[in-house]
Amino acid sequence: MKWFTIVALALAVGLATAVSPFASSAPDGLTRVAADKGFAARESRPRTPLLDYQALLGGFAGTLIVFAAGYGIARVVRRERTA
């Protein structure tokens, strides 16, 4: 069972990291309204080597967070059923 969990996590992280660069670059609703109404602050892109990797890091971190939450819920449910 541990090997399945490790392989599943590795596959999920790999997919999230590979697919995240293809996420939409369109602004979300709040950003769009702020731009349309003219009160959005002008964005200045900081010069950092990690700027291009934000989507990759987001996909990686998001996958780990969702996995940890699911794993924790599964453990609590399993304990309650055996008790």
C-alpha positions in Angstrom: 0.0 0.0 0.0 2.9 2.4 0.7 4.3 1.9 -2.8 0.9 2.7 -4.3 0.8 5.9 -2.3 4.3 7.0 -3.3 3.7 6.2 -7.0 0.3 8.0 -6.9 1.8 11.1 -5.3 4.7 11.1 -7.7 2.3 10.9 -10.6 0.1 13.6 -9.3 3.0 16.0 -8.7 4.5 15.2 -12.1 1.2 15.9 -13.8 0.5 19.1 -11.9 4.0 20.4 -12.6 3.8 19.5 -16.3 0.3 20.9 -16.9 0.5 24.1 -14.8 2.3 26.1 -17.5 -0.7 25.7 -19.7 -3.1 27.4 -17.1 -5.0 30.4 -18.3 -3.2 33.7 -18.2 -6.5 35.6 -18.2 -7.2 37.7 -15.1 -9.6 36.5 -12.5 -12.9 38.3 -11.9 -11.7 40.8 -9.2 -8.6 41.7 -11.2 -10.7 42.2 -14.4 -13.2 44.5 -12.6 -10.4 46.5 -11.1 -8.9 47.0 -14.5 -12.2 47.8 -16.1 -13.1 50.4 -13.5 -9.6 52.0 -13.5 -8.6 51.5 -9.9 -6.2 48.6 -10.4 -2.6 49.4 -9.5 -0.1 49.2 -12.3 1.7 45.9 -12.1 5.5 46.0 -12.1 7.1 42.7 -12.6 10.0 42.2 -10.2 13.2 40.9 -11.6 13.7 37.4 -10.1 14.8 34.1 -11.6 11.8 32.3 -10.0 9.2 34.5 -11.8 8.8 32.0 -14.6 8.6 29.1 -12.2 5.6 30.4 -10.2 3.1 28.2 -12.0 5.3 25.1 -11.6 5.8 25.8 -7.9 2.1 26.5 -7.5 1.1 23.2 -9.1 3.7 21.3 -7.0 2.7 23.0 -3.7 -1.0 22.7 -4.4 -0.7 19.0 -5.1 1.2 18.4 -1.9 -1.4 20.3 0.1 -4.3 18.5 -1.3 -2.6 15.1 -0.9 -1.7 15.9 2.8 -5.3 17.0 3.5 -6.7 13.8 1.8 -4.3 11.6 3.6 -5.1 13.2 7.0 -8.9 12.8 6.4 -8.4 9.2 5.3 -6.4 8.4 8.5 -9.1 10.0 10.7 -11.9 8.1 9.0 -10.0 4.8 9.2 -9.4 5.3 12.9 -13.1 6.0 13.6 -14.1 2.9 11.7 -11.7 0.6 13.6 -12.7 2.1 17.0 
